[in-house]
Amino acid sequence: MPSAHALQAAVKRLSPHLIVTALLLCGCAANTALVGSSGVPMGTVKVASTTFGNVTLAPTACVSGEHRLFLGADFLDGSRGTVLRLILEPTGETKFRVFDAASPLNPGIVFERAACSKALVSLERTGWQIDDIHDVRISLDLDCRTASGDSLQGTLSVAHCH
């Protein structure tokens, strides 16, 4: 049987580890390093259309589609008031929609994945969840053209989209 002095020494040695473990388990500390500029999308997308003209979108915010009950995300270019929406359908289809943030019910332009010569899409959960909304990591590499001649080209990525 260990002596009382040996038990006190063991508790002193383990205390910092127990405190850190308790903080991690209760969610009071991050157990991984967060990527810099975590919620700010990087990259640009060029849109050429009769609806929007020739514009380059440089999104400043990403919002998970779970807020609007769809799998995907909205990339907002606040300076233009334009949104690029990534939609992942339950059928496995992927769509990209460009629309005016002030008129979200107007159709805007929809690009089906079949209209893209390149549509590399990655969406994965980061393991974080806030208010029942999963934080996601997204990357897009697009080159799409509709039959009417509208086009969408560029790359975007974001480490934390909530």
C-alpha positions as CSV (number, residue, x, y, z in Angstrom):
1,M,0.0,0.0,0.0
2,P,1.5,3.4,-1.0
3,S,2.1,5.9,1.7
4,A,0.1,9.1,2.0
5,H,3.2,11.1,1.0
6,A,3.6,9.0,-2.2
7,L,-0.1,9.5,-3.1
8,Q,0.2,13.3,-2.6
9,A,3.2,13.4,-4.8
10,A,1.4,11.5,-7.5
11,V,-1.6,13.8,-7.4
12,K,0.7,16.9,-7.7
13,R,2.3,15.4,-10.7
14,L,-0.9,14.5,-12.4
15,S,-2.9,17.6,-11.5
16,P,-1.9,19.7,-14.6
17,H,-2.8,16.8,-16.9
18,L,-6.1,16.2,-15.2
19,I,-7.0,19.9,-15.5
20,V,-6.2,20.0,-19.2
21,T,-8.1,16.8,-19.8
22,A,-11.1,18.1,-17.9
23,L,-11.1,21.4,-19.9
24,L,-10.8,19.5,-23.2
25,L,-13.7,17.1,-22.3
26,C,-16.0,19.9,-21.3
27,G,-15.3,21.9,-24.5
28,C,-13.6,24.8,-22.7
29,A,-10.4,24.6,-24.7
30,A,-9.4,23.7,-28.2
31,N,-7.6,20.4,-28.7
32,T,-6.3,21.4,-32.1
33,A,-4.8,24.6,-33.5
34,L,-7.3,26.6,-35.5
35,V,-6.2,27.6,-39.0
36,G,-5.5,31.3,-39.4
37,S,-8.3,33.5,-40.8
38,S,-10.5,30.5,-40.1
39,G,-13.8,31.8,-41.3
40,V,-12.6,34.0,-44.2
41,P,-12.8,32.4,-47.6
42,M,-9.6,32.6,-49.8
43,G,-9.7,32.9,-53.6
44,T,-11.9,34.4,-56.2
45,V,-14.5,33.3,-58.7
46,K,-15.1,35.1,-62.1
47,V,-18.7,35.3,-63.3
48,A,-19.6,36.3,-66.8
49,S,-23.3,36.6,-67.6
50,T,-26.0,38.8,-69.0
51,T,-27.5,39.0,-65.5
52,F,-24.4,40.1,-63.6
53,G,-22.0,41.2,-66.3
54,N,-18.4,40.3,-66.0
55,V,-17.5,40.4,-62.3
56,T,-15.0,38.8,-60.0
57,L,-16.4,37.7,-56.6
58,A,-14.0,37.8,-53.6
59,P,-16.2,36.4,-50.8
60,T,-15.6,37.7,-47.3
61,A,-17.9,35.3,-45.5
62,C,-19.0,31.7,-45.6
63,V,-22.3,30.5,-44.0
64,S,-23.1,26.8,-43.7
65,G,-26.1,25.7,-45.6
66,E,-27.5,24.1,-42.5
67,H,-28.8,27.5,-41.5
68,R,-31.1,27.3,-44.5
69,L,-31.6,23.5,-44.3
70,F,-29.5,22.4,-47.2
71,L,-26.1,20.7,-47.5
72,G,-23.6,23.2,-48.9
73,A,-22.7,26.8,-48.2
74,D,-23.2,30.4,-49.1
75,F,-20.1,32.5,-50.0
76,L,-21.0,36.2,-49.7
77,D,-19.1,38.9,-51.5
78,G,-20.2,41.8,-49.2
79,S,-18.8,44.6,-51.4
80,R,-21.0,43.4,-54.3
81,G,-23.9,41.9,-52.4
82,T,-23.6,38.8,-54.4
83,V,-23.7,35.2,-53.2
84,L,-22.2,32.0,-54.7
85,R,-24.2,29.1,-53.2
86,L,-22.8,25.5,-53.2
87,I,-25.7,23.0,-53.2
88,L,-25.1,19.3,-52.6
89,E,-28.3,17.5,-53.4
90,P,-29.4,14.2,-51.6
91,T,-29.4,12.6,-55.1
92,G,-25.6,13.2,-55.4
93,E,-26.0,16.2,-57.8
94,T,-24.0,19.3,-57.2
95,K,-25.2,22.8,-58.2
96,F,-23.7,26.3,-58.0
97,R,-26.0,29.3,-57.9
98,V,-25.0,32.9,-58.1
99,F,-27.6,35.4,-56.9
100,D,-28.2,38.9,-55.4
101,A,-28.1,38.7,-51.6
102,A,-30.9,41.4,-51.4
103,S,-33.2,39.2,-53.6
104,P,-32.5,35.6,-52.6
105,L,-35.7,34.3,-54.1
106,N,-34.8,35.5,-57.6
107,P,-33.4,32.7,-59.6
108,G,-30.0,34.3,-60.4
109,I,-27.8,31.8,-62.4
110,V,-27.7,28.1,-61.8
111,F,-24.7,26.0,-63.0
112,E,-25.3,22.3,-63.0
113,R,-22.2,20.2,-62.4
114,A,-22.7,18.6,-65.8
115,A,-22.1,22.0,-67.4
116,C,-18.6,22.2,-65.8
117,S,-15.4,21.0,-67.4
118,K,-13.9,21.1,-63.9
119,A,-15.9,21.0,-60.7
120,L,-13.7,19.8,-57.9
121,V,-15.7,20.1,-54.6
122,S,-14.7,19.1,-51.1
123,L,-17.0,19.6,-48.1
124,E,-16.1,18.0,-44.8
125,R,-17.1,18.5,-41.2
126,T,-14.3,19.8,-39.0
127,G,-15.7,18.2,-35.9
128,W,-16.9,21.4,-34.4
129,Q,-20.6,22.1,-33.8
130,I,-22.1,25.4,-32.7
131,D,-25.8,25.7,-31.9
132,D,-26.5,22.4,-33.7
133,I,-24.8,23.7,-36.9
134,H,-21.8,21.8,-38.1
135,D,-18.7,23.7,-39.0
136,V,-17.4,22.6,-42.4
137,R,-14.2,22.9,-44.4
138,I,-14.8,23.6,-48.1
139,S,-12.7,23.9,-51.3
140,L,-14.0,24.6,-54.8
141,D,-12.1,24.6,-58.1
142,L,-14.6,25.4,-60.9
143,D,-14.8,26.0,-64.6
144,C,-18.5,26.0,-65.7
145,R,-20.4,27.3,-68.7
146,T,-24.2,27.1,-69.3
147,A,-25.7,26.5,-72.7
148,S,-26.7,30.3,-72.8
149,G,-23.0,31.2,-72.4
150,D,-22.9,32.2,-68.7
151,S,-19.6,31.1,-67.1
152,L,-18.2,30.6,-63.6
153,Q,-14.5,30.1,-63.0
154,G,-12.2,30.1,-60.0
155,T,-11.1,28.6,-56.8
156,L,-12.4,29.1,-53.2
157,S,-11.4,27.5,-49.9
158,V,-12.4,28.1,-46.3
159,A,-11.1,26.2,-43.2
160,H,-14.1,27.0,-41.0
161,C,-17.6,27.7,-42.5
162,H,-20.3,27.9,-39.9
